[in-house]
Amino acid sequence: MNVIGAKLALYLPVLAAWVALVGATLNRAAPVVVVPLAGASALGITALITDTPWLIAAVVALWLWGVVWMVRGAQG
């Protein structure tokens, strides 16, 4: 994997977490949605600053948790 692809693999999950966090905050989502997304966003920035790519797995897990609860909340 080239250097650009490796960095992109790190930045995309962090970007997805931030976009979902902004959307959930603007839509006044429940804390069960916002807290995991905020954790994923903060952990993602920490992973990028400290150059610890293994933290991206936790970012993806927290992002999925937030998105699943966001979808469940929208369904009813």
N, C-alpha and C positions, 0 to 999 in steps of 0.2 A: 504494500500500500504506500502510495507516495505521501509526501509531507502534507500537501493540501487536503488530500482525502482523509488523512488521520486527524487533522485539525477540524475539518468539517464534521467528522463523526463525533467530536467532542462538543462543538458549538451548537449543532442542531437540536439535541435534547434540551440544552439550556435555553435556547431560544423558544422552543415549544413550551417549556414550563413558564417562561415569562409572558408569552402571549396568552396562554390559558389563565395565568394569574391576573393579568390586566382585564381580560374579559370577565372573569368571575367577580372581580372587584367592582367593575362598572355595572354588572348585573345584580349586585348585592346578593351574591350567593351565600349559602349557609357556611358557617365556620368549618363544617366537615369537608367542604370543598376548598375553601380559601387556605386553611392552615397547611394541608399537604402541598398545595401549589407554592405557597410562600416558602416552605421548607425546601422544596425541590429547587426553587429559584436561588435561594441563598446557598444551598449546598452546591449547586452548579457553578455559581460564581467562585465559591471557595475552591472547587475542583480545578477550575481554569486558572485561577491565580497561583495555586500551589502546585500545579502540573501533576495532579494525581488522577489519572484517567479512570481508575477503578471506582471512584466515587460516582461516576456517570451511571453505574448500575442502580445506585440508590436514587439518583435523580429521576431515572426512567420509572422506577417503582413508585415513587411518590407522585410523579406526574400522572401515571396510570390510575392511581388511587383517586386523585382529585378529579380526573376526567370521568371516571366511572361513576362517582357520586354526583357529578354535575349532570350526567345523562340520566341517572336514576331520578334526580330531583326534577328534571324537565319532563319526565314521563308521567309524573303524577304523584 
